[in-house]
């Protein structure tokens, strides 16, 4: 099965999956954007203004995370999904985005590890690489999930493997 077939499979998603993708995308933007102060709010602030690539990076990661979340929605048909031993890569990609778009001197973990001078000197230049890694992990996780949905579809058997009771 080609990569194009995996991505084309999203065309057949029911409205429920697309709704979950939209809600998960919005939730991801808020979950990352509020604490990093990309979404202005009275609780969090930034010492260093966001970079030009922060919002586009957050948008791409949010869409990938939303689509990934939608792959976990039951569509009513049983599909024999292979177990992904690296299922955590999507979560790691999401966390990396938080570190990539956040203020380098506002992150307590970075300050503890490197101090404020180290955060500016060492961590800030690495943030774009963290974002590339985040997007790569999210893309890889989504591609794997889409491939697993098409791997071996089987018809649903009433009452088997479901907790409807």
Phi, psi and omega in degrees: 000131184276163177298324179297320178297319180298314182287328177292337181298339179293339178299331183268007179295139175287166181302327180301317179294317180295325177295316178297320179299317181293316180294317180294323177297314179297316179298321180294316178301316180290318182294327178265321185289326181290306181293336178270001179061026169286325171265112183302136180204160183280351186269316185250151178220173180232141173275327182243129181298154179296152178283167181296334185265000183298309181293314177300322179295316179297320180297314180296313180297321180295317179295315178298317179294321178296315178295321178297316178299322181295334179292345179270359180279131178290128180262001180093347176250142180278136175228132180280092180274132177287149179285128181268109181294340180253038185297343182280352185296328176295320179294318179297320177299320177295319180290321179298324177299319178303314180290326184289321184264353181283163177292127184296329181263359178266345183278116184298322180296318179293319179297318179296317184286321189240345187077171184291321179294319178293326179298320180283317186285318188254319187279316183303317179293339182273344184304318177298325177292323175299319180293320176298318177297319179299311180295322177297317179294318178296317179296317179297315179297316180295316179299320178296315179297318179295320177295322179294329179293330182262353189301310186206072181292139178229151179292148179289139176249123184304126175083352182262125176075011180236152180250054181283345185274000000 
